[in-house]
Amino acid sequence: MPVKIRLQRHGKKGKPFYWIVAADGRSKRDGRMLEKLGTYNPNTNPATIDLNIDGTVKWLQNGAQPTDTAKAILSYKGAMLKNHLLGGVRKGAITEEQAEEKFNAWLEEKVAKIEKKETELAKAKDDAKAKILKAEKEINESRITAVEEAENEAVKAAADAKASAEAAAKAKEAPEEEAPQTIDDVVEQAKDEEK
């Protein structure tokens, strides 16, 4: 019975969630499994992987073959490295303490890389939010100045209208000045004075 370490799909449409399982190579993708070794969630950034490294190494040492995607995940989490180091211990190339020390050093380095990536992603997200906020503030300021200019123009127009209305009212209240006399009026007035 050829055993495969592979992914078994769960989750909903468009949001996959995988179990990492050891299963008979002849069974269906989501069919019967021998053992659940962990989970893989590609929907997060960085992807969330929870893996039982010791159980996975046990299956690898017993001859289980990982699929390409599963092999990449196992390498990412260090199961392939641990299997390799334990192979060196079986052959007598290194001791168990040296193998454990190398694995722990690799694990610490990997954790540091992951934390660095998470901080960079958080910083990039914060920078994007700050940029959007700055753009929104500029837009709001331009809107406020446009509204203030419109209000000033309205006040100016109202003041001009009030001034013209006052001028018209003064013109109505002022006594009528004598209209300039025409030549005929001047001639008649002169004749009256001669008599």
TISE-989404 format. One record per residue (C-alpha): residue number from 0; residue in three letters; chain; x negated, y, z negated. Coordinates in steps of 0.001 Angstrom, whole numbers, plus 500000, padded with zeros to 6 digits. Each point is the difference from the previous one (the first is absolute). Layout:
<sites>
<NUM,"ala","A",<X,Y,Z>>
...
</sites>
This chain:
<sites>
<0,"met","A",<500000,500000,500000>>
<1,"pro","A",<498213,503198,501169>>
<2,"val","A",<500507,502726,497393>>
<3,"lys","A",<500096,503621,501112>>
<4,"ile","A",<499763,503121,497903>>
<5,"arg","A",<502360,502392,501751>>
<6,"leu","A",<502550,502762,499577>>
<7,"gln","A",<503665,499292,499403>>
<8,"arg","A",<502234,502925,500918>>
<9,"his","A",<502552,501411,497595>>
<10,"gly","A",<501571,503432,499632>>
<11,"lys","A",<502465,501665,502318>>
<12,"lys","A",<499974,501139,503603>>
<13,"gly","A",<497358,502669,500525>>
<14,"lys","A",<498620,499570,496462>>
<15,"pro","A",<498059,496734,499947>>
<16,"phe","A",<498688,498478,496800>>
<17,"tyr","A",<497851,496889,500126>>
<18,"trp","A",<499159,497146,497694>>
<19,"ile","A",<496556,498472,500393>>
<20,"val","A",<500599,496261,499848>>
<21,"ala","A",<498298,496671,500461>>
<22,"ala","A",<502256,497977,502271>>
<23,"asp","A",<499962,497000,502316>>
<24,"gly","A",<498908,501223,503431>>
<25,"arg","A",<502945,498210,501616>>
<26,"ser","A",<502688,501750,497933>>
<27,"lys","A",<501897,503084,501159>>
<28,"arg","A",<498656,503470,499292>>
<29,"asp","A",<502513,500666,497256>>
<30,"gly","A",<500511,496347,499184>>
<31,"arg","A",<498798,497726,497246>>
<32,"met","A",<496769,500940,498246>>
<33,"leu","A",<497646,498133,497694>>
<34,"glu","A",<499008,502940,497780>>
<35,"lys","A",<500506,503771,499875>>
<36,"leu","A",<496579,501657,499688>>
<37,"gly","A",<500951,503671,500034>>
<38,"thr","A",<501851,502843,501689>>
<39,"tyr","A",<499185,502578,502679>>
<40,"asn","A",<501926,503253,500472>>
<41,"pro","A",<498897,501941,503108>>
<42,"asn","A",<502582,502757,499416>>
<43,"thr","A",<497783,501879,497526>>
<44,"asn","A",<496812,501913,500723>>
<45,"pro","A",<497613,498357,499222>>
<46,"ala","A",<501762,496642,500337>>
<47,"thr","A",<500877,498278,496726>>
<48,"ile","A",<498479,496532,499681>>
<49,"asp","A",<500460,497779,496954>>
<50,"leu","A",<498006,496767,500338>>
<51,"asn","A",<499157,497068,497746>>
<52,"ile","A",<496322,499772,500960>>
<53,"asp","A",<499224,496831,498045>>
<54,"gly","A",<502982,498110,501440>>
<55,"thr","A",<499098,501155,503508>>
<56,"val","A",<496360,498914,499577>>
<57,"lys","A",<501205,496588,498783>>
<58,"trp","A",<502043,499569,503202>>
<59,"leu","A",<497098,501213,502172>>
<60,"gln","A",<497640,497497,498364>>
<61,"asn","A",<502495,497213,500646>>
<62,"gly","A",<499998,500781,503725>>
<63,"ala","A",<502882,502423,500512>>
<64,"gln","A",<499516,502187,503083>>
<65,"pro","A",<501161,503640,499804>>
<66,"thr","A",<501657,501629,503000>>
<67,"asp","A",<498309,503085,501456>>
<68,"thr","A",<502127,502495,498085>>
<69,"ala","A",<499795,497988,496791>>
<70,"lys","A",<496224,499727,500417>>
<71,"ala","A",<499733,503801,500272>>
<72,"ile","A",<502063,500391,496832>>
<73,"leu","A",<497968,497371,498134>>
<74,"ser","A",<496778,501713,501070>>
<75,"tyr","A",<501350,503356,498864>>
<76,"lys","A",<500806,498630,496545>>
<77,"gly","A",<496743,497994,499687>>
<78,"ala","A",<501350,496442,500120>>
<79,"met","A",<497839,499134,503020>>
<80,"leu","A",<496902,501442,498278>>
<81,"lys","A",<500707,498031,496835>>
<82,"asn","A",<500453,496813,502050>>
<83,"his","A",<496679,500697,501733>>
<84,"leu","A",<498207,500615,496694>>
<85,"leu","A",<501457,496813,498475>>
<86,"gly","A",<498761,498104,503075>>
<87,"gly","A",<496517,501339,499197>>
<88,"val","A",<500393,498809,496395>>
<89,"arg","A",<500990,496484,501206>>
<90,"lys","A",<496898,499878,502209>>
<91,"gly","A",<497775,501218,497158>>
<92,"ala","A",<498896,503246,501701>>
<93,"ile","A",<501251,502193,497115>>
<94,"thr","A",<501345,499473,496507>>
<95,"glu","A",<503564,500592,498907>>
<96,"glu","A",<498955,503072,497989>>
<97,"gln","A",<498314,501549,503044>>
<98,"ala","A",<503045,499251,502135>>
<99,"glu","A",<502316,501556,497408>>
<100,"glu","A",<497712,503034,499694>>
<101,"lys","A",<499931,500531,503790>>
<102,"phe","A",<503762,499621,500227>>
<103,"asn","A",<500627,502475,497165>>
<104,"ala","A",<497595,502551,501563>>
<105,"trp","A",<501814,499668,503331>>
<106,"leu","A",<503369,500320,498252>>
<107,"glu","A",<498959,503214,498199>>
<108,"glu","A",<498772,501493,503279>>
<109,"lys","A",<503247,499060,501710>>
<110,"val","A",<502096,501543,497208>>
<111,"ala","A",<497958,503220,500274>>
<112,"lys","A",<500627,500141,503769>>
<113,"ile","A",<503727,499489,499514>>
<114,"glu","A",<500186,502703,497319>>
<115,"lys","A",<498065,502388,502251>>
<116,"lys","A",<502434,499369,502846>>
<117,"glu","A",<502982,500536,497708>>
<118,"thr","A",<498590,503313,498739>>
<119,"glu","A",<499284,501133,503576>>
<120,"leu","A",<503557,499127,501033>>
<121,"ala","A",<501429,501832,496987>>
<122,"lys","A",<497812,503026,500749>>
<123,"ala","A",<501056,500003,503655>>
<124,"lys","A",<503646,499793,498937>>
<125,"asp","A",<499561,502893,497558>>
<126,"asp","A",<498201,502072,502663>>
<127,"ala","A",<502837,499379,502444>>
<128,"lys","A",<502566,501056,497384>>
<129,"ala","A",<497985,503151,499221>>
<130,"lys","A",<499760,500853,503700>>
<131,"ile","A",<503760,499576,500460>>
<132,"leu","A",<500684,502104,496892>>
<133,"lys","A",<497696,502758,501268>>
<134,"ala","A",<501750,500021,503382>>
<135,"glu","A",<503403,500174,498290>>
<136,"lys","A",<498835,502929,497828>>
<137,"glu","A",<498798,501888,503091>>
<138,"ile","A",<503320,499393,501742>>
<139,"asn","A",<501927,501154,496922>>
<140,"glu","A",<497862,503147,499703>>
<141,"ser","A",<500563,500848,503663>>
<142,"arg","A",<503751,499499,499527>>
<143,"ile","A",<500005,502219,496908>>
<144,"thr","A",<498123,502794,501802>>
<145,"ala","A",<502384,499736,502974>>
<146,"val","A",<502998,500292,497651>>
<147,"glu","A",<498427,502988,498201>>
<148,"glu","A",<499313,501742,503329>>
<149,"ala","A",<503592,499391,501088>>
<150,"glu","A",<501280,501398,496684>>
<151,"asn","A",<497753,503080,500335>>
<152,"glu","A",<501269,500591,503531>>
<153,"ala","A",<503597,499617,498799>>
<154,"val","A",<499394,502487,497156>>
<155,"lys","A",<498364,502433,502456>>
<156,"ala","A",<502901,499656,502418>>
<157,"ala","A",<502490,500546,497173>>
<158,"ala","A",<498096,503096,498857>>
<159,"asp","A",<499929,501366,503556>>
<160,"ala","A",<503731,499369,500370>>
<161,"lys","A",<500678,501691,496654>>
<162,"ala","A",<497880,503014,501002>>
<163,"ser","A",<501794,500359,503323>>
<164,"ala","A",<503372,499670,498255>>
<165,"glu","A",<499022,502707,497514>>
<166,"ala","A",<498846,502250,502823>>
<167,"ala","A",<503338,499494,501769>>
<168,"ala","A",<501884,500783,496790>>
<169,"lys","A",<497991,503209,499475>>
<170,"ala","A",<500683,501022,503553>>
<171,"lys","A",<503758,499654,499424>>
<172,"glu","A",<499873,501944,496732>>
<173,"ala","A",<497962,502939,501358>>
<174,"pro","A",<502041,503087,501085>>
<175,"glu","A",<500437,500387,503659>>
<176,"glu","A",<497717,502588,501430>>
<177,"glu","A",<501367,502366,502533>>
<178,"ala","A",<499726,498539,503348>>
<179,"pro","A",<497951,502061,502388>>
<180,"gln","A",<502208,502400,501869>>
<181,"thr","A",<500441,499717,503626>>
<182,"ile","A",<499442,502991,502277>>
<183,"asp","A",<503734,500541,500427>>
<184,"asp","A",<500480,500204,496229>>
<185,"val","A",<497201,502520,499702>>
<186,"val","A",<501513,502149,502757>>
<187,"glu","A",<503484,499971,498408>>
<188,"gln","A",<498560,500889,496648>>
<189,"ala","A",<498153,502958,501513>>
<190,"lys","A",<503206,501242,501687>>
<191,"asp","A",<501868,499836,496688>>
<192,"glu","A",<497337,502036,498326>>
<193,"glu","A",<500152,502694,502696>>
<194,"lys","A",<503696,500581,499466>>
</sites>
